[in-house]
């Protein structure tokens, strides 16, 4: 994402404000929606059209054939200017949705790589689209949150949050949640865009919220983990993370895992009261900017020590480390016992989940900071130069 300076300036401020109190919840005047079902994280299926599968953000993806892979197509976001892809694409049915840094959302045919439609905003995007109920939802760098028709790319509604949005949205039922750089936490109605509630953190929220048990969990640059009741907007959880957390928290059963600055991965109970473990195997205390992925009791997360780390979810013990040639800010996806992750070294890697052994790689045109989409028998990811790649089994 394009927020390196924002994160850097938040390090000192986040530490100073780590113990700050919550602001009061603000609710809309209209009657609340009916409560959405509150499935446990372990039983909640991935939402294909969302950052890291939506819901608890476990990063688990649909099954995909093993490598080797071949290139099905390459799509350019702009033929004349550089329009990088900072977030991940998502695949819904036979359409790939991807947003670029110059403010265009692209709907691309998964089979052919041809554009279906394009939607142009006034400012760029660094988030992953959320596609749900026929709508494409995401915020831009000027603070406008957009709802777009997934069928034809027409504008349905917009909401001005008045601050840059780096936070990808998540959803449960008709409630859409995300944060912004003004430390505002929003819950909007999917159909109309009206505000259902608004909360406050003490520093910018760059991460996507995880949702589990009817609570939206936000990590942020104030070094706090915050859990908010999805229906009423009341604060339910608050915990000190010890350092700013630019990536998202992940809910894995009764545990929450989040990476932080100062080279740590922290595991807490879902009520925030118990710290189960802290992993400190990141070389040089480098920032963990990436969102972890969890499958089969294994936490996988990249870091700015140019390595991918696997950690035992139960104990916090390091299982393996895979060395790359550049920082790894992109979140990994896990499918069929394999890890799919890209890095700033222009390489997209496929690793064995249990051993960390490299199974295959692909060299892109430029560095990669966003995640990967897996679905429909294909793998799709973008790079900072504006190329979107689609791979399929050979």
N, C-alpha and C positions, 0 to 999 in steps of 0.2 A: 504494500500500500504506500501511497505518497504521503507519509506522515512522519518521516524520520526526525525532522526538526521538532515536531510536536512532541514526540515521545521523549526526545533528549531534554527539552526544557521542562518536562514534567517530572524528571527524576527527583530533583530537590524538593519541588513543591509537593509531590506525592508523599515523600517521606514526612514532611512537616504536617501534612493533613491526614495522616493515616488514621488518627483516632477521632476525626471530626464526626459530628453528629449528623443524622439524617435531616433533610428538609421535609416539610409537610407534604403529604400527597395532595394532588389537585385532581378532582374528578369532574367529569362533564356533567352538565345539568340534566341530560336526558336519562331515562331509566336504563339501568345496565342490561347487557345481554344476558340470556340464560347461560348458566354455568356450562362450560365445555367439559367433556369427559377428562378425568385426570388420570391417565394411564401411568403406571410405574415405568421408570426409564427402561428397565429390563424388558418390558413387554411392548414398548412403543416402537412401531416400525419406522424405518428411515423415511423421511420426506425427500423424494428424489430431487425435487426442484428447490433445494435450499442449501445454504452453506453447511458443509459437513453432515448432510443428511437431515438437518433440522432437529427439532426436539432436543434430546440431551447432547447433541453434537458429537456423537461417538466416532464419526468418520468412517463408519462401516458402509460399504458400497455393494451393489448387486454383484452376483457372480460374473466372472469374466474368464475367458479361456487363458491358459498360461502362455508366456512368451515362447518363441519370438513373435514380434508384431511387425506389421508393415504399415506404411503411410497410406491412408485412404484418401485424404485430401488436406490441403492447406488453404486457409482463408485469410485474407488481409482485411484488417479493420478499416484501413484507409490507404488508397493507392498513392497519395501525394504527400501526406504528413504522417509523422510518427504518432500513433494512437495506441499506447501500450495497454496490456490487459493486466491490471493489478489484482483483481479478484479471481475467483474461479468461475468457469462456465457451469451451467447446469443443463442436464438432459431431461426433458419431459416428453415421453412418447418418441416421436421421430424428429423433434426440434431441439436444437442447441440454442440456449440463450446466454449471451455474453455481453458485458458492458466494457466500454473502453475509456481511457483517460481524457478523451476529448469530448465526452458527453453523448456518445451514441450507444444505444442498446441494439444489438443485432440478434435477429432470429434466423438461424441457419438450418437448412435441411440436413439432418444427420446422415442421410444416405449419399448425398451428392456434394455437400459443401456449398450449395448455392443459397444466396440470401432469400428469405421469405418476406421480411420487412425490416425497416430500420426506424428507430425512434430517436429524435434528436432533442437533447436538453441543452440548456444555456451554459452548463458547466460540466466538468468531467466526473467520472465515476471511479471509485476505487473499491467498490463493494461487490459482493456476489449477489446476483438477483435471487429473489424469492418468488417462485412460481406456484400459485395455489388458486384453485377455483376460477381458472380462466384469466387470472391477473398476474402481471409481472410487477413486482414491488421492489423498490430500492431507493436509497438516498444519494444525492450528489454532493459535490464539494462546495456548493454554495448554500447547502442546508435545505434544499427542496427534496421532499420525499414524494416519489412518483408512483402512481398506480396506472399501469398500461394494459391495454387489452392484449392478451396472449394470442388472440386470433389474427388481429390485423395491425397491431402496433399503435392504435389510436390512444390518446390520453383519456383516462377515465376521471381522475382527480389528482390534485397535488396538495401537499401541506408544507408550509414554510416554517421550518424549525429555527431559522435565524442563526444557524451555526453549522459549520462543516460536518458532514456525515461520513465517517469511516466505518461505522458499525453496520454490518450486514443484518438484515431483519430475520426474525424467526416468528413462528406462529403456532397457536393452538386454537382450534375452532376459528372464530371470527376475530380473534385478538392478534394484532400485529405488534411486535415489540422490537425496539432498537434504541440506541443511544446516539449522542452527538458530542462534538468537541466543546460545547458549553456545559457539559456534565449533566445534561437533561436526559432522562429516561422516559421514553414515550410508549404508550399503548394506544393504538388506533383501531377503529372499526374497519374491517376489511372491505365492507360494502360501500361505506360513505366517506371514510377517511376522518370521521369526527373523532376527537380525542376522548378516550375513555378514562384515562388517568395520566398523570405526569408526576414523576419523582425527580429528586436531585441527588447527584453524587457530589464529591468535592473536587473532582478534576475530570478531565475528558474521558469519555468512554469510546474507545476505538474498537472494542470487541463486539462480536455477536453474542446475544444472550443465549444461554442454554435453558431449556424448559424441561422440567420434570416435576411430577406430583403437584401440578397447579402453581408452581413457583418459577419465575424467571430469574436466573442467576446471572448477574453482571459482574465481570472483573474490570478493573480500570486503572488509570494512572494515579489514583489516590491511594493505591496499595491496599484496597479493600475489596472483599467479596461481598456482594449485596444480593439478597434474595427478596423478591417482591411478589406478593400474591397477585396472580394474574387477573382475578376478578375485581378485587377492591382496590388494588394499588397500595396496600399496606406493606410496610417493611416486616419481613419475617426472619431474615438471616442477615447478620453482619459479622465479618471476621477480618482480622488483620492478616495480610499476606506477607508482610515484611518488606516488600518492594513492589514497584509498579508492575502491573500485569497488562501488557499491550494485547496479548492474545486472549482467546476465549477460554472460559472454564468448560469442562466436560463432566457430565454427570454419568457415572458408571455404577449403577445399582445404588448402594447406600454411601457412595464416595464421590467426592468432587476432586478433579485433578486440574491444575492450572500451572502454566509456566510463568516465571517472573524474571525481572532484571536480577543482576548479581548471581546468575548462573544456577537458579534453583527451579525445581519442579516440586510443587506442594500438593499434598493429598489431605483433604479435610473430610469430616463427616458432613452430610447434607444439611445439618442444622448449624454448621460452622463452629461448633463448640469443641470438637476434638481434632487435633492435628495427628493424623495417622503416621505420616512420614514426610521427610524432606529429602529429595534426591539432589546431591550437590556434585554430580559427576561431570558437569559442564566445564570444559577446559577454560582456565583463566577467568572464571566467573562471568563468562560472556552471557549476554541477554538471551533469554528464551522468548523469542518474538512469536514463534509459531504456536498454533493451537494443537494440543495433543490429539491423538486418535487412540481408541481403545478397542481391543478385540481379543477374545480368548485369554483374558486375564493379563494382557500385555499392553502397556502404555508405550506408544511410539511418538517421539517428538524431535523435530529438528531444532538447531540452535545456531547462534552466531559464532560458535567455535568451529564451524564448518563440518559438523558431525550430526548424524542421526542417532538418537539414543533410544534403546528399548529398556523398559523398567517393569519389574514385576508389580502388578497392581496391589497385591496383598501386602507385600513387605517393603516396597521401595528399593529393592536390590537391583542394581544394574545387570542386565542380561547380555546385551551386546552393544557395540558401537560401530557405526559405519562411517568412514571418513570420506568426505567429498572434497571438491576443490574450491568451494565457496560457501558463504553463509547460507543457511537453510531457514528461510522465513515462511515458506509455504507449508500449510498443513498437509499431513499425509492422509491418504485414504487406504483402507484395508479391505481386501476382497480375496476370497478363496485361499486364505493362508499366505497372502502376499501383501507387501507394502508398496504403495505407489506414491512417489514423492519427487518433487522437482526442486532445483536450487539455483542460486545465483551463478553457478558455474556453467550455465546453459544446458545442464544435463537433467534428463528425466530418468529416474531410477526405478527399477523393480527389484525388490529385496524379498528374501524369505523371512516370514514373520518370526519364526522360531529361532533362526540362527543369524539373521542379518546378512547372509551371503547374497552377493549381487547376482541376480538372475539374468538381467538384461538392462540396457540403457539406450537412450535416444538423445542426440545432440540437437538442440534448438538453435534458432538464429541469434537470440539474445538471452539475457538472464531471465529467470522465472521467479516471481514472488507470490503468485496466486496458486490456488490448489488445482485439483484435477477432478473432472467429472467422469464417472463410469456408468454406462447404461446402454441398453440396446445392442450389446455386443461390441461396443466401441469405447475408446478412451479419448477424452478431449481435454486440452489444456492450452493456455496462451502464454506468450512471452512479452517482455517489456518493449519489444519493437513493433508489436501489433500483429504478429502472426498467431493464428489459431490452428493447432494441429489435431487431426483426428487419426487415431491408430486403430487397427483391427488385427485379429489373429491371422497369421499366414496360412 
